[in-house]
């Protein structure tokens, strides 16, 4: 048996070639739209006109501007001056 040698069998070696194949996976993102109407109090001004009739009777005395007679500035609320 000189010519026959028993072979040595080694464990197998693996050569792995990885390939990537993309696959779409749906990812759902819910978006909620909220329409808000904010109520804001804003003052709204109204003008209510009031008319009053006032009668002022000073008589015929010329009191001048400050009640000093004719010694004041000579102003009068009458149409005539003495």
Jmol script that loads the backbone (N, CA, C; Angstrom):
load data "model"
ATOM      1  N   UNK A   1       0.810  -1.172   0.000  1.00  0.00           N
ATOM      2  CA  UNK A   1       0.000   0.000   0.000  1.00  0.00           C
ATOM      3  C   UNK A   1       0.852   1.232   0.000  1.00  0.00           C
ATOM      4  N   UNK A   2       1.892   1.054  -0.609  1.00  0.00           N
ATOM      5  CA  UNK A   2       2.741   2.211  -0.663  1.00  0.00           C
ATOM      6  C   UNK A   2       2.181   3.272  -1.602  1.00  0.00           C
ATOM      7  N   UNK A   3       1.557   2.973  -2.601  1.00  0.00           N
ATOM      8  CA  UNK A   3       1.090   3.921  -3.597  1.00  0.00           C
ATOM      9  C   UNK A   3      -0.289   4.474  -3.299  1.00  0.00           C
ATOM     10  N   UNK A   4      -0.978   3.866  -2.425  1.00  0.00           N
ATOM     11  CA  UNK A   4      -2.330   4.370  -2.126  1.00  0.00           C
ATOM     12  C   UNK A   4      -2.279   5.158  -0.836  1.00  0.00           C
ATOM     13  N   UNK A   5      -2.540   6.396  -0.973  1.00  0.00           N
ATOM     14  CA  UNK A   5      -2.571   7.286   0.211  1.00  0.00           C
ATOM     15  C   UNK A   5      -4.025   7.665   0.445  1.00  0.00           C
ATOM     16  N   UNK A   6      -4.400   7.626   1.670  1.00  0.00           N
ATOM     17  CA  UNK A   6      -5.757   8.017   2.039  1.00  0.00           C
ATOM     18  C   UNK A   6      -5.811   9.537   2.007  1.00  0.00           C
ATOM     19  N   UNK A   7      -6.731  10.116   1.193  1.00  0.00           N
ATOM     20  CA  UNK A   7      -6.815  11.580   1.108  1.00  0.00           C
ATOM     21  C   UNK A   7      -7.325  12.214   2.396  1.00  0.00           C
ATOM     22  N   UNK A   8      -6.880  13.438   2.634  1.00  0.00           N
ATOM     23  CA  UNK A   8      -7.352  14.202   3.794  1.00  0.00           C
ATOM     24  C   UNK A   8      -8.482  15.079   3.286  1.00  0.00           C
ATOM     25  N   UNK A   9      -9.571  14.979   3.893  1.00  0.00           N
ATOM     26  CA  UNK A   9     -10.762  15.767   3.505  1.00  0.00           C
ATOM     27  C   UNK A   9     -10.934  16.893   4.521  1.00  0.00           C
ATOM     28  N   UNK A  10     -10.751  18.127   4.067  1.00  0.00           N
ATOM     29  CA  UNK A  10     -10.911  19.329   4.918  1.00  0.00           C
ATOM     30  C   UNK A  10     -12.383  19.722   4.956  1.00  0.00           C
ATOM     31  N   UNK A  11     -12.768  20.450   6.038  1.00  0.00           N
ATOM     32  CA  UNK A  11     -14.146  20.934   6.061  1.00  0.00           C
ATOM     33  C   UNK A  11     -14.364  21.974   4.954  1.00  0.00           C
ATOM     34  N   UNK A  12     -15.543  22.053   4.444  1.00  0.00           N
ATOM     35  CA  UNK A  12     -15.789  22.966   3.334  1.00  0.00           C
ATOM     36  C   UNK A  12     -15.675  24.431   3.748  1.00  0.00           C
ATOM     37  N   UNK A  13     -15.220  25.269   2.882  1.00  0.00           N
ATOM     38  CA  UNK A  13     -15.183  26.717   3.074  1.00  0.00           C
ATOM     39  C   UNK A  13     -16.302  27.305   2.241  1.00  0.00           C
ATOM     40  N   UNK A  14     -16.935  28.286   2.804  1.00  0.00           N
ATOM     41  CA  UNK A  14     -18.078  28.902   2.128  1.00  0.00           C
ATOM     42  C   UNK A  14     -17.695  30.311   1.668  1.00  0.00           C
ATOM     43  N   UNK A  15     -18.012  30.629   0.495  1.00  0.00           N
ATOM     44  CA  UNK A  15     -17.872  31.975  -0.046  1.00  0.00           C
ATOM     45  C   UNK A  15     -19.289  32.506  -0.285  1.00  0.00           C
ATOM     46  N   UNK A  16     -19.705  33.428   0.557  1.00  0.00           N
ATOM     47  CA  UNK A  16     -21.079  33.959   0.496  1.00  0.00           C
ATOM     48  C   UNK A  16     -21.037  35.288  -0.232  1.00  0.00           C
ATOM     49  N   UNK A  17     -21.819  35.400  -1.285  1.00  0.00           N
ATOM     50  CA  UNK A  17     -21.946  36.662  -2.019  1.00  0.00           C
ATOM     51  C   UNK A  17     -23.328  37.225  -1.723  1.00  0.00           C
ATOM     52  N   UNK A  18     -23.378  38.367  -0.982  1.00  0.00           N
ATOM     53  CA  UNK A  18     -24.648  38.993  -0.596  1.00  0.00           C
ATOM     54  C   UNK A  18     -25.070  39.991  -1.666  1.00  0.00           C
ATOM     55  N   UNK A  19     -26.329  39.948  -2.026  1.00  0.00           N
ATOM     56  CA  UNK A  19     -26.937  40.914  -2.937  1.00  0.00           C
ATOM     57  C   UNK A  19     -28.101  41.558  -2.205  1.00  0.00           C
ATOM     58  N   UNK A  20     -28.318  42.831  -2.485  1.00  0.00           N
ATOM     59  CA  UNK A  20     -29.438  43.556  -1.866  1.00  0.00           C
ATOM     60  C   UNK A  20     -30.469  43.874  -2.947  1.00  0.00           C
ATOM     61  N   UNK A  21     -31.685  43.508  -2.670  1.00  0.00           N
ATOM     62  CA  UNK A  21     -32.792  43.814  -3.569  1.00  0.00           C
ATOM     63  C   UNK A  21     -33.766  44.692  -2.798  1.00  0.00           C
ATOM     64  N   UNK A  22     -33.977  45.971  -3.249  1.00  0.00           N
ATOM     65  CA  UNK A  22     -34.903  46.843  -2.504  1.00  0.00           C
ATOM     66  C   UNK A  22     -36.349  46.383  -2.667  1.00  0.00           C
ATOM     67  N   UNK A  23     -37.064  46.488  -1.581  1.00  0.00           N
ATOM     68  CA  UNK A  23     -38.487  46.157  -1.569  1.00  0.00           C
ATOM     69  C   UNK A  23     -39.203  47.273  -0.824  1.00  0.00           C
ATOM     70  N   UNK A  24     -40.209  47.865  -1.465  1.00  0.00           N
ATOM     71  CA  UNK A  24     -40.951  48.983  -0.872  1.00  0.00           C
ATOM     72  C   UNK A  24     -41.865  48.469   0.230  1.00  0.00           C
ATOM     73  N   UNK A  25     -41.740  49.116   1.379  1.00  0.00           N
ATOM     74  CA  UNK A  25     -42.606  48.806   2.514  1.00  0.00           C
ATOM     75  C   UNK A  25     -43.374  50.072   2.837  1.00  0.00           C
ATOM     76  N   UNK A  26     -44.701  50.068   2.720  1.00  0.00           N
ATOM     77  CA  UNK A  26     -45.463  51.300   2.991  1.00  0.00           C
ATOM     78  C   UNK A  26     -45.379  51.697   4.465  1.00  0.00           C
ATOM     79  N   UNK A  27     -45.027  52.968   4.678  1.00  0.00           N
ATOM     80  CA  UNK A  27     -45.020  53.554   6.022  1.00  0.00           C
ATOM     81  C   UNK A  27     -46.016  54.704   5.977  1.00  0.00           C
ATOM     82  N   UNK A  28     -47.065  54.603   6.737  1.00  0.00           N
ATOM     83  CA  UNK A  28     -48.159  55.569   6.692  1.00  0.00           C
ATOM     84  C   UNK A  28     -47.982  56.575   7.818  1.00  0.00           C
ATOM     85  N   UNK A  29     -47.961  57.865   7.429  1.00  0.00           N
ATOM     86  CA  UNK A  29     -47.871  58.962   8.392  1.00  0.00           C
ATOM     87  C   UNK A  29     -49.190  59.741   8.335  1.00  0.00           C
ATOM     88  N   UNK A  30     -50.088  59.531   9.272  1.00  0.00           N
ATOM     89  CA  UNK A  30     -51.343  60.292   9.246  1.00  0.00           C
ATOM     90  C   UNK A  30     -51.097  61.765   9.577  1.00  0.00           C
ATOM     91  N   UNK A  31     -51.693  62.650   8.780  1.00  0.00           N
ATOM     92  CA  UNK A  31     -51.611  64.093   9.009  1.00  0.00           C
ATOM     93  C   UNK A  31     -53.032  64.599   9.203  1.00  0.00           C
ATOM     94  N   UNK A  32     -53.270  65.204  10.347  1.00  0.00           N
ATOM     95  CA  UNK A  32     -54.591  65.730  10.673  1.00  0.00           C
ATOM     96  C   UNK A  32     -54.547  67.243  10.535  1.00  0.00           C
ATOM     97  N   UNK A  33     -55.391  67.793   9.683  1.00  0.00           N
ATOM     98  CA  UNK A  33     -55.493  69.242   9.515  1.00  0.00           C
ATOM     99  C   UNK A  33     -56.650  69.736  10.360  1.00  0.00           C
ATOM    100  N   UNK A  34     -56.354  70.676  11.245  1.00  0.00           N
ATOM    101  CA  UNK A  34     -57.374  71.239  12.136  1.00  0.00           C
ATOM    102  C   UNK A  34     -57.578  72.692  11.747  1.00  0.00           C
ATOM    103  N   UNK A  35     -58.779  73.030  11.345  1.00  0.00           N
ATOM    104  CA  UNK A  35     -59.133  74.413  11.028  1.00  0.00           C
ATOM    105  C   UNK A  35     -59.769  75.022  12.271  1.00  0.00           C
ATOM    106  N   UNK A  36     -59.041  75.931  12.905  1.00  0.00           N
ATOM    107  CA  UNK A  36     -59.557  76.568  14.115  1.00  0.00           C
ATOM    108  C   UNK A  36     -59.978  77.984  13.795  1.00  0.00           C
ATOM    109  N   UNK A  37     -61.110  78.381  14.304  1.00  0.00           N
ATOM    110  CA  UNK A  37     -61.576  79.753  14.185  1.00  0.00           C
ATOM    111  C   UNK A  37     -61.581  80.342  15.587  1.00  0.00           C
ATOM    112  N   UNK A  38     -60.661  81.258  15.808  1.00  0.00           N
ATOM    113  CA  UNK A  38     -60.526  81.880  17.123  1.00  0.00           C
ATOM    114  C   UNK A  38     -61.379  83.135  17.173  1.00  0.00           C
ATOM    115  N   UNK A  39     -62.226  83.218  18.170  1.00  0.00           N
ATOM    116  CA  UNK A  39     -63.094  84.372  18.362  1.00  0.00           C
ATOM    117  C   UNK A  39     -62.354  85.368  19.243  1.00  0.00           C
ATOM    118  N   UNK A  40     -62.183  86.585  18.734  1.00  0.00           N
ATOM    119  CA  UNK A  40     -61.498  87.643  19.473  1.00  0.00           C
ATOM    120  C   UNK A  40     -62.470  88.801  19.636  1.00  0.00           C
ATOM    121  N   UNK A  41     -62.650  89.245  20.871  1.00  0.00           N
ATOM    122  CA  UNK A  41     -63.530  90.384  21.139  1.00  0.00           C
ATOM    123  C   UNK A  41     -62.825  91.673  20.750  1.00  0.00           C
ATOM    124  N   UNK A  42     -63.428  92.405  19.836  1.00  0.00           N
ATOM    125  CA  UNK A  42     -62.891  93.684  19.375  1.00  0.00           C
ATOM    126  C   UNK A  42     -63.943  94.741  19.669  1.00  0.00           C
ATOM    127  N   UNK A  43     -63.584  95.792  20.411  1.00  0.00           N
ATOM    128  CA  UNK A  43     -64.578  96.824  20.718  1.00  0.00           C
ATOM    129  C   UNK A  43     -65.010  97.562  19.452  1.00  0.00           C
ATOM    130  N   UNK A  44     -66.299  97.733  19.326  1.00  0.00           N
ATOM    131  CA  UNK A  44     -66.853  98.506  18.217  1.00  0.00           C
ATOM    132  C   UNK A  44     -67.594  99.677  18.845  1.00  0.00           C
ATOM    133  N   UNK A  45     -67.082 100.874  18.612  1.00  0.00           N
ATOM    134  CA  UNK A  45     -67.604 102.062  19.270  1.00  0.00           C
ATOM    135  C   UNK A  45     -68.726 102.675  18.438  1.00  0.00           C
ATOM    136  N   UNK A  46     -69.790 103.029  19.112  1.00  0.00           N
ATOM    137  CA  UNK A  46     -70.899 103.716  18.492  1.00  0.00           C
ATOM    138  C   UNK A  46     -71.055 105.069  19.181  1.00  0.00           C
ATOM    139  N   UNK A  47     -71.281 106.093  18.421  1.00  0.00           N
ATOM    140  CA  UNK A  47     -71.482 107.435  18.976  1.00  0.00           C
ATOM    141  C   UNK A  47     -72.973 107.724  18.947  1.00  0.00           C
ATOM    142  N   UNK A  48     -73.507 108.064  20.116  1.00  0.00           N
ATOM    143  CA  UNK A  48     -74.921 108.398  20.216  1.00  0.00           C
ATOM    144  C   UNK A  48     -75.018 109.899  20.457  1.00  0.00           C
ATOM    145  N   UNK A  49     -75.327 110.664  19.413  1.00  0.00           N
ATOM    146  CA  UNK A  49     -75.384 112.117  19.588  1.00  0.00           C
ATOM    147  C   UNK A  49     -76.599 112.523  20.421  1.00  0.00           C
ATOM    148  N   UNK A  50     -76.366 113.459  21.309  1.00  0.00           N
ATOM    149  CA  UNK A  50     -77.431 114.018  22.150  1.00  0.00           C
ATOM    150  C   UNK A  50     -77.413 115.524  21.941  1.00  0.00           C
ATOM    151  N   UNK A  51     -78.545 116.075  21.630  1.00  0.00           N
ATOM    152  CA  UNK A  51     -78.664 117.521  21.427  1.00  0.00           C
ATOM    153  C   UNK A  51     -79.483 118.099  22.570  1.00  0.00           C
ATOM    154  N   UNK A  52     -78.926 119.128  23.202  1.00  0.00           N
ATOM    155  CA  UNK A  52     -79.639 119.798  24.291  1.00  0.00           C
ATOM    156  C   UNK A  52     -79.736 121.270  23.953  1.00  0.00           C
ATOM    157  N   UNK A  53     -80.886 121.814  24.139  1.00  0.00           N
ATOM    158  CA  UNK A  53     -81.101 123.252  23.937  1.00  0.00           C
ATOM    159  C   UNK A  53     -81.031 123.939  25.293  1.00  0.00           C
ATOM    160  N   UNK A  54     -80.072 124.846  25.429  1.00  0.00           N
ATOM    161  CA  UNK A  54     -79.865 125.548  26.682  1.00  0.00           C
ATOM    162  C   UNK A  54     -80.092 127.029  26.411  1.00  0.00           C
ATOM    163  N   UNK A  55     -80.930 127.661  27.223  1.00  0.00           N
ATOM    164  CA  UNK A  55     -81.200 129.093  27.101  1.00  0.00           C
ATOM    165  C   UNK A  55     -80.417 129.807  28.193  1.00  0.00           C
ATOM    166  N   UNK A  56     -79.579 130.755  27.791  1.00  0.00           N
ATOM    167  CA  UNK A  56     -78.810 131.555  28.731  1.00  0.00           C
ATOM    168  C   UNK A  56     -79.313 132.981  28.613  1.00  0.00           C
ATOM    169  N   UNK A  57     -79.917 133.529  29.698  1.00  0.00           N
ATOM    170  CA  UNK A  57     -80.449 134.889  29.699  1.00  0.00           C
ATOM    171  C   UNK A  57     -79.609 135.709  30.657  1.00  0.00           C
ATOM    172  N   UNK A  58     -78.749 136.545  30.127  1.00  0.00           N
ATOM    173  CA  UNK A  58     -77.903 137.390  30.965  1.00  0.00           C
ATOM    174  C   UNK A  58     -78.478 138.797  31.095  1.00  0.00           C
ATOM    175  N   UNK A  59     -79.588 139.035  30.500  1.00  0.00           N
ATOM    176  CA  UNK A  59     -80.200 140.354  30.605  1.00  0.00           C
ATOM    177  C   UNK A  59     -79.453 141.367  29.757  1.00  0.00           C
ATOM    178  N   UNK A  60     -79.609 142.666  30.111  1.00  0.00           N
ATOM    179  CA  UNK A  60     -78.987 143.744  29.356  1.00  0.00           C
ATOM    180  C   UNK A  60     -77.729 144.263  30.018  1.00  0.00           C
ATOM    181  N   UNK A  61     -77.207 143.614  31.030  1.00  0.00           N
ATOM    182  CA  UNK A  61     -76.034 144.104  31.738  1.00  0.00           C
ATOM    183  C   UNK A  61     -74.791 143.658  30.969  1.00  0.00           C
ATOM    184  N   UNK A  62     -73.906 144.641  30.650  1.00  0.00           N
ATOM    185  CA  UNK A  62     -72.656 144.335  29.987  1.00  0.00           C
ATOM    186  C   UNK A  62     -71.633 144.033  31.075  1.00  0.00           C
ATOM    187  N   UNK A  63     -71.319 142.745  31.270  1.00  0.00           N
ATOM    188  CA  UNK A  63     -70.426 142.370  32.362  1.00  0.00           C
ATOM    189  C   UNK A  63     -68.988 142.190  31.886  1.00  0.00           C
ATOM    190  N   UNK A  64     -68.716 142.337  30.623  1.00  0.00           N
ATOM    191  CA  UNK A  64     -67.351 142.162  30.123  1.00  0.00           C
ATOM    192  C   UNK A  64     -66.988 140.693  30.043  1.00  0.00           C
ATOM    193  N   UNK A  65     -65.710 140.461  29.916  1.00  0.00           N
ATOM    194  CA  UNK A  65     -65.266 139.088  29.728  1.00  0.00           C
ATOM    195  C   UNK A  65     -65.244 138.304  31.024  1.00  0.00           C
ATOM    196  N   UNK A  66     -64.874 138.961  32.127  1.00  0.00           N
ATOM    197  CA  UNK A  66     -64.706 138.232  33.369  1.00  0.00           C
ATOM    198  C   UNK A  66     -65.600 138.762  34.496  1.00  0.00           C
ATOM    199  N   UNK A  67     -66.684 139.381  34.135  1.00  0.00           N
ATOM    200  CA  UNK A  67     -67.614 139.856  35.162  1.00  0.00           C
ATOM    201  C   UNK A  67     -67.164 141.118  35.848  1.00  0.00           C
ATOM    202  N   UNK A  68     -66.251 141.932  35.258  1.00  0.00           N
ATOM    203  CA  UNK A  68     -65.772 143.153  35.880  1.00  0.00           C
ATOM    204  C   UNK A  68     -66.425 144.386  35.280  1.00  0.00           C
ATOM    205  N   UNK A  69     -67.585 144.201  34.661  1.00  0.00           N
ATOM    206  CA  UNK A  69     -68.224 145.359  34.035  1.00  0.00           C
ATOM    207  C   UNK A  69     -67.481 145.739  32.773  1.00  0.00           C
ATOM    208  N   UNK A  70     -67.306 147.050  32.556  1.00  0.00           N
ATOM    209  CA  UNK A  70     -66.585 147.512  31.379  1.00  0.00           C
ATOM    210  C   UNK A  70     -65.086 147.593  31.625  1.00  0.00           C
ATOM    211  N   UNK A  71     -64.639 147.197  32.803  1.00  0.00           N
ATOM    212  CA  UNK A  71     -63.223 147.277  33.116  1.00  0.00           C
ATOM    213  C   UNK A  71     -62.430 146.102  32.529  1.00  0.00           C
ATOM    214  N   UNK A  72     -63.125 145.077  32.064  1.00  0.00           N
ATOM    215  CA  UNK A  72     -62.429 143.911  31.513  1.00  0.00           C
ATOM    216  C   UNK A  72     -61.874 144.240  30.137  1.00  0.00           C
ATOM    217  N   UNK A  73     -61.882 143.291  29.280  1.00  0.00           N
ATOM    218  CA  UNK A  73     -61.350 143.476  27.940  1.00  0.00           C
ATOM    219  C   UNK A  73     -62.386 144.055  26.992  1.00  0.00           C
ATOM    220  N   UNK A  74     -63.545 144.396  27.522  1.00  0.00           N
ATOM    221  CA  UNK A  74     -64.580 144.990  26.692  1.00  0.00           C
ATOM    222  C   UNK A  74     -65.353 143.968  25.888  1.00  0.00           C
ATOM    223  N   UNK A  75     -65.235 142.699  26.234  1.00  0.00           N
ATOM    224  CA  UNK A  75     -65.955 141.669  25.499  1.00  0.00           C
ATOM    225  C   UNK A  75     -67.336 141.503  26.093  1.00  0.00           C
ATOM    226  N   UNK A  76     -68.262 141.155  25.279  1.00  0.00           N
ATOM    227  CA  UNK A  76     -69.629 140.984  25.741  1.00  0.00           C
ATOM    228  C   UNK A  76     -70.300 139.918  24.907  1.00  0.00           C
ATOM    229  N   UNK A  77     -71.309 139.272  25.460  1.00  0.00           N
ATOM    230  CA  UNK A  77     -72.056 138.312  24.693  1.00  0.00           C
ATOM    231  C   UNK A  77     -73.285 138.939  24.047  1.00  0.00           C
ATOM    232  N   UNK A  78     -73.401 140.264  24.122  1.00  0.00           N
ATOM    233  CA  UNK A  78     -74.535 140.977  23.526  1.00  0.00           C
ATOM    234  C   UNK A  78     -74.134 141.510  22.171  1.00  0.00           C
ATOM    235  N   UNK A  79     -75.096 141.841  21.363  1.00  0.00           N
ATOM    236  CA  UNK A  79     -74.839 142.387  20.051  1.00  0.00           C
ATOM    237  C   UNK A  79     -74.478 143.867  20.073  1.00  0.00           C
ATOM    238  N   UNK A  80     -74.764 144.497  21.211  1.00  0.00           N
ATOM    239  CA  UNK A  80     -74.435 145.915  21.290  1.00  0.00           C
ATOM    240  C   UNK A  80     -73.632 146.178  22.554  1.00  0.00           C
ATOM    241  N   UNK A  81     -72.811 147.205  22.488  1.00  0.00           N
ATOM    242  CA  UNK A  81     -71.982 147.585  23.621  1.00  0.00           C
ATOM    243  C   UNK A  81     -72.226 149.057  23.887  1.00  0.00           C
ATOM    244  N   UNK A  82     -72.362 149.472  25.161  1.00  0.00           N
ATOM    245  CA  UNK A  82     -72.589 150.865  25.495  1.00  0.00           C
ATOM    246  C   UNK A  82     -71.364 151.686  25.320  1.00  0.00           C
TER     247      UNK A  82
END
end "model"
wireframe off; spacefill off
backbone 0.3
color backbone group
